[in-house]
Amino acid sequence: MTQRDLAMMYAAHDAFRRDLRALAAAPDRERWTRFRTQLSIHHTAEDVVLWPSLRRRGVNAQLVDAMAAEHDRIDPLLAQVNRAFDTAGPDAARPTLVALSELLHNHLQHEEQETLPLINDREWSLLDREMRRRIGLRGLRPYYQWLLRDVEGERRRSVLSTIPGPLRLVIS
């Protein structure tokens, strides 16, 4: 696995944590929509590319099944938050956002500690390709703006260094 892959994965995980902290403190529909879109892209790419590839390679089946099951437990909470925003408003979403925050935090930590070290270069490449396909050309600028929101210093430079120069100009 390359530093590029890790920098992008950790940046995405940090952005999910950042948004959930903000949403749990002050639910906001616009931020929720951006968060939900990015999490959906991220988890779907893992579901369709990463978990199957790890299974084919014979990586710890219990771990891969646990990762997929964690995604399955997150999905109903996402739907509950959507319903709360749609029917009762932002304040009604807060308890579910808090529960989602805890569940997602545990999942991301589990993934970082046990799964990321097992991913090989081919799998990183496949995951990156699937993420880019799902984000699409029109989604690149919003994606990187979301990813880099409130990111400064070395962490920002680390992530920006993974992005081709011409694209950096577009997203800045």
FENMOPE-V399465 format. One record per residue. N is the residue number from 1. PHI is phi in whole degrees, -180 to 180 (NA if undefined). OMEGA is omega in radians with two decimals (none if undefined). Layout:
BEGIN
<<N;PHI;OMEGA> <N;PHI;OMEGA>>
END
This chain:
BEGIN
<<1;NA;-3.08> <2;-100;3.08> <3;-61;3.12> <4;-59;-3.11> <5;-60;-3.13> <6;-66;-3.14> <7;-59;-3.13> <8;-69;-3.13> <9;-65;3.13> <10;-66;3.10> <11;-63;3.11> <12;-65;3.13> <13;-61;3.10> <14;-63;3.13> <15;-66;3.07> <16;-63;3.13> <17;-63;3.13> <18;-58;-3.10> <19;-66;-3.14> <20;-67;3.06> <21;-61;-3.12> <22;-65;-3.12> <23;-68;3.12> <24;-66;3.13> <25;-78;-3.09> <26;-150;-3.11> <27;-56;-3.09> <28;-141;-3.04> <29;-62;-3.11> <30;-64;3.12> <31;-65;3.11> <32;-59;-3.12> <33;-62;3.10> <34;-63;3.14> <35;-59;-3.08> <36;-61;3.12> <37;-61;-3.10> <38;-68;3.11> <39;-66;3.12> <40;-62;3.10> <41;-60;-3.09> <42;-62;-3.08> <43;-70;3.12> <44;-64;3.10> <45;-62;3.08> <46;-64;-3.10> <47;-64;-3.04> <48;-91;-3.09> <49;-116;-2.95> <50;-73;-3.08> <51;-61;3.09> <52;-61;-3.14> <53;-66;3.11> <54;-63;3.10> <55;-63;-3.14> <56;-60;-3.10> <57;-79;3.11> <58;83;3.08> <59;-68;3.12> <60;-24;-3.06> <61;-61;3.13> <62;-64;3.13> <63;-66;-3.13> <64;-63;3.09> <65;-62;3.12> <66;-65;3.11> <67;-61;3.14> <68;-63;3.13> <69;-65;3.09> <70;-64;3.05> <71;-59;-3.13> <72;-64;3.11> <73;-78;3.14> <74;-75;-3.04> <75;-54;3.13> <76;-63;3.10> <77;-69;3.07> <78;-60;3.12> <79;-64;3.12> <80;-63;3.12> <81;-64;3.09> <82;-56;3.14> <83;-61;-3.14> <84;-62;3.11> <85;-61;-3.07> <86;-71;-2.99> <87;-108;-3.02> <88;-122;3.10> <89;98;-3.01> <90;-58;-3.10> <91;-64;3.12> <92;-69;-3.14> <93;-80;-3.00> <94;-56;-3.11> <95;-60;3.13> <96;-72;3.07> <97;-62;3.11> <98;-65;3.11> <99;-63;3.11> <100;-62;-3.14> <101;-59;-3.14> <102;-65;-3.12> <103;-64;-3.13> <104;-68;3.10> <105;-58;3.13> <106;-63;3.12> <107;-63;-3.12> <108;-63;3.10> <109;-63;3.10> <110;-59;-3.14> <111;-62;-3.11> <112;-64;-3.07> <113;-78;-2.99> <114;-111;-3.03> <115;-96;-3.08> <116;-54;3.14> <117;-64;-3.09> <118;-92;-3.05> <119;-79;-3.13> <120;-91;-3.08> <121;-60;3.13> <122;-61;-3.14> <123;-67;3.07> <124;-61;-3.13> <125;-63;3.11> <126;-63;3.13> <127;-64;3.12> <128;-60;3.13> <129;-62;3.14> <130;-66;3.10> <131;-62;3.14> <132;-61;3.12> <133;-63;-3.12> <134;-71;3.11> <135;-71;3.13> <136;75;-3.12> <137;-61;-3.12> <138;-68;-3.11> <139;-91;-3.08> <140;-62;-3.12> <141;-63;3.09> <142;-60;3.14> <143;-62;-3.10> <144;-69;3.05> <145;-64;3.08> <146;-64;-3.07> <147;-60;-3.01> <148;-95;3.13> <149;-57;3.11> <150;66;3.11> <151;-95;-3.09> <152;-133;3.00> <153;63;-3.06> <154;-62;-3.14> <155;-62;3.12> <156;-64;3.12> <157;-61;3.14> <158;-62;3.14> <159;-69;-3.13> <160;-61;-3.13> <161;-67;-3.14> <162;-88;-3.06> <163;-100;3.11> <164;-55;-3.07> <165;-48;-3.12> <166;-61;3.13> <167;-69;3.09> <168;-59;3.13> <169;-66;-3.10> <170;-72;-3.03> <171;-90;-3.10> <172;-70;none>>
END
